[in-house]
Structures are given as C-alpha cells and as structure tokens.
Amino acid sequence: NPVALIPDKEIQFLLPDGWTWVRLGDLLLGDSQNGYSKRPDEAADGVPILRISAGTVRHDGIVAEEQYKLIGGINAAHRQQYEVLPGDLLACRFNGNRHFVGRISLYTGYLGNCPIYPDKLIRLRLFSEFVLPKLVRHFAESEPVRKNIEAYCATTVGNWGISASNMKDVLIPLPPLAEQHRIVAKVDELMALCDQLEAQLTQSQTDSRRLLEAVLEAAIA
C-alpha cells in the first residue's frame, strides 16, 4: 500500500474511502526524464522539437503541438529516448514565472508529427491501466497539489525550477479507477459547458460592440 510509505506529517487531509495518497513517482511507467538539451537549428530535414511554451500556452492543459521548431542530427536512439507519445504528461522544469513551474500538460498527438521534447520539460509516462493521465493533469491543477509542487521549487538568478526527482516526490490523491473515469467525464462535461458559455459571451460582446458602432454612426450622421 503506497500510503504506508508516506509519513503522516506529509498527508494534507483525509481522503474518501477507497482513495489513497501516492507519490507521482509511484504512478510512472519508467523514470521521469528531462528532454533533449541541444538547441533547435531549424534544419530542413530536422525533426520537430516542442518549444517550452508548448506545455503552458493553452488554458485547457493540452500540449500545444503547434509550438515547435526543427532540429537536425537526431539519430534513431535519441528519437526513441525523447519521443512524446499520446497520454504522456509534460511538466515545465524551468521558468521565470513560478506559477508555470511544475505545470503539467497532456500530450494527445493531434498533429501526428511525432515530436521530441526539450530539456526544460520533464516527461511523465504513467501506468495508464492503473491511473488516467487526464485525471493526474486535472488534480495537478488543484490547490493542494500545486502547493506541494511549489514547495519543491527553487529560484536561481530570478528563475524558478524543479527537478525531475522532486516532481516524483509530489503527493497526489488517487481514487479507484472507476471513480477516476467518472471524475474525468464530469470535468470534461463541465469544461465543455465553460467553453460554450465563453463562446456565447464573446458573441454577446461582439454583438454589443456592433450595436454601439451602429448607434454612434447614426448619431454622427
């Protein structure tokens, strides 16, 4: 039982029956790993390498796959070592804004261009049969988990960072698998509703602006 490995003083609050506190490292399939360290060179025959901003630019926690450059000299071994697969999580390792450090995003592969990832991101590949990556991403945005992540953050010359080993020590609540599916489905439903409301608000603002412009134009005329 993973709870037995976690000191009582680290457990923030009691969880519902069937839930347990685990360390992020307990959920990993293999070790967490920093990305490729060489700078992109925009080689014509290069492979895509994600920008650091790919993990933080979208508001929905999905990796922005359009945020990439090209890099040459990537052999087959490096390609395999630093590849990103659908379901992988990427955590921001280093950023000038503490709010972005340790921020986790989900790679879905919607572009299908098979990128690698850079040194300032940490790849977290989970046991997907045991835990849903999307659930971990959602929970990683919660106040208790963010508080735990930021406790590991350190600053150097104005920049904030977190190590891959510290990310593995972050505590996260884990419900039973069936409950994970229920939570993810409910969050997806609520997020879709928020997107609809945002679209309606944007349209309302556009209509109001057009009405104001028409009124002003009529007044001037």
RAHUUR-V88133 format. One record per residue. N is the residue number from 0. RES is the residue in one letter. OMEGA is omega as a letter, one per 40 degrees, with the letter a starting at -180 (none if undefined). Layout:
n->N res->RES omega->OMEGA
n->N res->RES omega->OMEGA
This chain:
n->0 res->N omega->a
n->1 res->P omega->a
n->2 res->V omega->a
n->3 res->A omega->a
n->4 res->L omega->a
n->5 res->I omega->i
n->6 res->P omega->a
n->7 res->D omega->a
n->8 res->K omega->i
n->9 res->E omega->a
n->10 res->I omega->a
n->11 res->Q omega->i
n->12 res->F omega->a
n->13 res->L omega->a
n->14 res->L omega->i
n->15 res->P omega->i
n->16 res->D omega->i
n->17 res->G omega->i
n->18 res->W omega->i
n->19 res->T omega->i
n->20 res->W omega->i
n->21 res->V omega->i
n->22 res->R omega->a
n->23 res->L omega->i
n->24 res->G omega->i
n->25 res->D omega->a
n->26 res->L omega->a
n->27 res->L omega->i
n->28 res->L omega->a
n->29 res->G omega->a
n->30 res->D omega->i
n->31 res->S omega->a
n->32 res->Q omega->i
n->33 res->N omega->a
n->34 res->G omega->a
n->35 res->Y omega->a
n->36 res->S omega->a
n->37 res->K omega->a
n->38 res->R omega->i
n->39 res->P omega->a
n->40 res->D omega->a
n->41 res->E omega->i
n->42 res->A omega->a
n->43 res->A omega->a
n->44 res->D omega->a
n->45 res->G omega->i
n->46 res->V omega->i
n->47 res->P omega->i
n->48 res->I omega->a
n->49 res->L omega->i
n->50 res->R omega->i
n->51 res->I omega->a
n->52 res->S omega->a
n->53 res->A omega->a
n->54 res->G omega->a
n->55 res->T omega->a
n->56 res->V omega->a
n->57 res->R omega->a
n->58 res->H omega->a
n->59 res->D omega->i
n->60 res->G omega->i
n->61 res->I omega->i
n->62 res->V omega->i
n->63 res->A omega->a
n->64 res->E omega->i
n->65 res->E omega->a
n->66 res->Q omega->i
n->67 res->Y omega->i
n->68 res->K omega->i
n->69 res->L omega->i
n->70 res->I omega->a
n->71 res->G omega->i
n->72 res->G omega->a
n->73 res->I omega->i
n->74 res->N omega->a
n->75 res->A omega->a
n->76 res->A omega->i
n->77 res->H omega->a
n->78 res->R omega->i
n->79 res->Q omega->a
n->80 res->Q omega->a
n->81 res->Y omega->i
n->82 res->E omega->i
n->83 res->V omega->a
n->84 res->L omega->i
n->85 res->P omega->a
n->86 res->G omega->i
n->87 res->D omega->i
n->88 res->L omega->i
n->89 res->L omega->i
n->90 res->A omega->i
n->91 res->C omega->a
n->92 res->R omega->a
n->93 res->F omega->a
n->94 res->N omega->i
n->95 res->G omega->a
n->96 res->N omega->a
n->97 res->R omega->a
n->98 res->H omega->a
n->99 res->F omega->a
n->100 res->V omega->a
n->101 res->G omega->i
n->102 res->R omega->a
n->103 res->I omega->i
n->104 res->S omega->a
n->105 res->L omega->i
n->106 res->Y omega->a
n->107 res->T omega->i
n->108 res->G omega->a
n->109 res->Y omega->i
n->110 res->L omega->i
n->111 res->G omega->a
n->112 res->N omega->i
n->113 res->C omega->a
n->114 res->P omega->i
n->115 res->I omega->a
n->116 res->Y omega->a
n->117 res->P omega->a
n->118 res->D omega->a
n->119 res->K omega->i
n->120 res->L omega->i
n->121 res->I omega->i
n->122 res->R omega->i
n->123 res->L omega->i
n->124 res->R omega->a
n->125 res->L omega->i
n->126 res->F omega->a
n->127 res->S omega->i
n->128 res->E omega->a
n->129 res->F omega->a
n->130 res->V omega->i
n->131 res->L omega->i
n->132 res->P omega->a
n->133 res->K omega->i
n->134 res->L omega->i
n->135 res->V omega->i
n->136 res->R omega->i
n->137 res->H omega->a
n->138 res->F omega->a
n->139 res->A omega->i
n->140 res->E omega->a
n->141 res->S omega->a
n->142 res->E omega->a
n->143 res->P omega->a
n->144 res->V omega->i
n->145 res->R omega->i
n->146 res->K omega->i
n->147 res->N omega->i
n->148 res->I omega->a
n->149 res->E omega->i
n->150 res->A omega->i
n->151 res->Y omega->a
n->152 res->C omega->i
n->153 res->A omega->a
n->154 res->T omega->i
n->155 res->T omega->i
n->156 res->V omega->i
n->157 res->G omega->i
n->158 res->N omega->a
n->159 res->W omega->i
n->160 res->G omega->i
n->161 res->I omega->a
n->162 res->S omega->i
n->163 res->A omega->i
n->164 res->S omega->i
n->165 res->N omega->i
n->166 res->M omega->i
n->167 res->K omega->a
n->168 res->D omega->a
n->169 res->V omega->i
n->170 res->L omega->i
n->171 res->I omega->i
n->172 res->P omega->a
n->173 res->L omega->i
n->174 res->P omega->i
n->175 res->P omega->a
n->176 res->L omega->i
n->177 res->A omega->i
n->178 res->E omega->i
n->179 res->Q omega->i
n->180 res->H omega->a
n->181 res->R omega->a
n->182 res->I omega->a
n->183 res->V omega->i
n->184 res->A omega->a
n->185 res->K omega->i
n->186 res->V omega->i
n->187 res->D omega->i
n->188 res->E omega->a
n->189 res->L omega->i
n->190 res->M omega->i
n->191 res->A omega->i
n->192 res->L omega->i
n->193 res->C omega->i
n->194 res->D omega->i
n->195 res->Q omega->i
n->196 res->L omega->i
n->197 res->E omega->i
n->198 res->A omega->i
n->199 res->Q omega->i
n->200 res->L omega->i
n->201 res->T omega->i
n->202 res->Q omega->i
n->203 res->S omega->i
n->204 res->Q omega->i
n->205 res->T omega->i
n->206 res->D omega->i
n->207 res->S omega->i
n->208 res->R omega->i
n->209 res->R omega->i
n->210 res->L omega->i
n->211 res->L omega->i
n->212 res->E omega->i
n->213 res->A omega->a
n->214 res->V omega->i
n->215 res->L omega->i
n->216 res->E omega->i
n->217 res->A omega->a
n->218 res->A omega->i
n->219 res->I omega->i
n->220 res->A omega->none
